[in-house]
Amino acid sequence: MKLIGSTASPFVRKVRIVLAEKKLECDLILENVWSPDTTIQSANPLGKVPCLIMEDSNSMFDSHVIVEYLDTLTPVSKLIPTHGRERAGVKCWEALADGMLDAAILVRLELTQRPAELQSNDWIARQMSKVHAGLKAMSAGLGEQPFCSGAHYSLSDVSVGCTLGWLSFRFPELDWRSDYPNLARLFEKLSERPSFKETVPH
C-alpha cells in the first residue's frame, strides 16, 4: 500500500497513526496539493489528501473511510468497536474532531490564501466559534476518563490527538491547554506513544 499525503495534514496524520498502531507497512508519498503541478487528482478526483493506493492500484480516500478499512486488516490494536452504541460513540468523537479541523483549516486558508482586503472577520469568527465549542465539548466528554471513549485507547483518541496537535501547530496562540487541563493531560499521554512521536506535523 501507498499513502499519498503531507506531513502537515492532520487527516494524513490520523491515517499514519492508525497504520503504526496496526503495524501495517505503507509507503508515504509526499504530495503538495496546492502546487500547480500536483497530480493528486489522478488518484483522488477531489484533489485532497490522504489518499490510499491499494495493492490492486485502486485508490481509497477520505481519512474516516481509510482508517475504518485499515482497522479491518488485522486484529492488532483494534481501534473501532464492531457494533452498536460503542461504535457510534467512537465515530462521533471522530466526527467532532474532524469537524473542528475543517473549521480551523478554513480559517487558515482565509488568512493565508486570500488577500487581506478580502478576508472576512465574521467568517473567521464563525469558524473559530466551532473550534471553541468543539474544545468545550471534548473536555466535557472526556471528563476524568483515561481515554475519550472510556477505559481503552481507540480511534476517538487518535482523532482528538491529531486535532489538538494541529491546533498547537497552526494556532499556537490558542491556549487550549490552560482552558482545558484534562485535554492537556490526555494530549501529553498520547504524545508519548511512538505512533504520535513519529508523526508530529511539520
N, C-alpha and C positions, 0 to 999 in steps of 0.2 A: 504494500500500500504506500501511497504518497499523499502527503498533506500539503496543499498549496496555502500559503498564508504569510503573515508577517510576525515579527517578534513583538510588535507593539500592540497588536489587536487583542483585546480581552476575550473575544469569541474564539480566536485561534488558540489562545492560551488555555481556555476551557477544554478544548479537544486534546491539546498536548498533555494536559494534566491527566485526563482520563486515559489516554494511551499509556502514560507512565504508570498510573495506578493499576491498570490491567496488564501491564508488562507486555504490551504489543509493540512489535517493531514497525516503524513507519518513518520514511524519509521526509524531512521538511524541505519543501521547495519554496524559497522566498520569492514573494511577488509584491510589487508596489502597485496597487490597483489605481492609484492616482497618476501614475506615469503615463505619458502619451503613448508609449509603445507597449503597454500592458497587453498580455494575451489571455487574461483571465476569462474572457467571455467564450473562449474556445472550450473551456471546461465547465463554466457556470454562466449561463446566459444573463444572469442578474448582475454579473460583474463584481461579485463580492467574495470575500474570504471569511471563514475557511471553506475549502473545497477538498473533499477526499476522493482521490483517484484509486479505485479498487483494482484487484488483480486482473480483472477482465477488461480493464481500461474504462469502464463506466464510471461516471462521477456521481457524488452524493454531496449535497450542500445544505447549508444552514446548520449551525452548531448543535441545536437541540435534536435534529434528526441524526446527525453524525454520532453524537455521544450515546444516543439510545441504541443505535446499531452496534457501536463498539462494545457496549455493556453486554450484548448477547453473545459475543465471540468467545468468551472464556468465563468460567465461574470465578476466576481470581478477582478479589476485591469488588464484589457486587455493589453497584452504586445506585441502582434504581430498583425499588421493590417491584415485584411482578404483578401484583393485583391490588385493586380496591383503593380504599381511602389513603392508605400509607403511600401508595404510588402517586396518587393525585396530589398529596401533600408535598412530596419531593418536587414534582413537576411545577407546582405553584411557586415554590421557592425559586426554581429556575426562571419561571416567567417574571417574577418580581425583579430578580437580579438583572435579567436581560432587558427588561423594560426600562430600568434605571439607566443602563448603559446606552440604550437607544436615545434616551433623552439627553444624557450628558454628551454623547457624540454629536448630536445635533447642535448643541451649544458650542462645542469645539469647532465644528465646521463653520458655524456662523462667525466665530471670532477669527478663524484662520483663513477661510476661503472667500469670504465676502468682504468687499471694500468697506472701510469703517463707516463711510457716509450712508451706506445701505443697510447696516446692521440694525436689527430691531431689539431694543432693550425689553420691550414687552414680550417678544418671542423668547428671548433668553430667560427672562424671569419665569415664564410659564414652564419651560422645560426644567429649569432648576428647581421649581416647586415640586416636580415629580421626583427628583433626586432626593430632596429633603424629606418628602413624605415617605419615600421608599426606605430611607435610612431609619426613620422612626418606626416603620412597620417591621423592618428586620430586627431592630433592637427589641421591640415588644414580643415578636415571635420567638426570638432566641431565649429571652429571659435569663434564667440561671442554668439552662441546659448545657451539657458539654458540647453538643453539636446542634445544628439548626433543626434537624428532624428528630431530636431526642438523644438517645444514648450512643448512636452509631454514626460514623462518618459516612456521608453519602454525596450524591450529586448536588444536593442542597448546599453543602459546604464548599464544594468546588465552585459552584456558580457565585455564591456570595463572596468567596475569597477572591475570585477574578474581578468582580465588580469593585470591591474595596481596594484592591491593588491598583486597578486602573484609575480610580478616583485619586489615589495618592500620587500616581504617576503624572496625570494630566491636570489635576486640580489640587496642587499641594496646599493652596490657601484654604481649602475646605477642611476645617478641623473636626472631622467626624470622630476622631479618637477621643477627644475631650468630651464631646457631647454624648457619645455612646460607648462608655468604657467596656461594656460586655462585648460589643463588636470588636473593639480593640484587642481584648483578650483572645477572642476566637481567631482573629487575623494573625496574631503573634503565634498562636499554636499551629495554625495552618502553614504559616511561613517557614516552619521548621521541617515540614515534610519535604523529602527530596524532590517530589514532583513539582512543588511550588518553587523550591530553590532553583531548579533547573530552567524555569520558565519566566523568571522575573522580566517584566516588559522593559524594552529599551529601544 
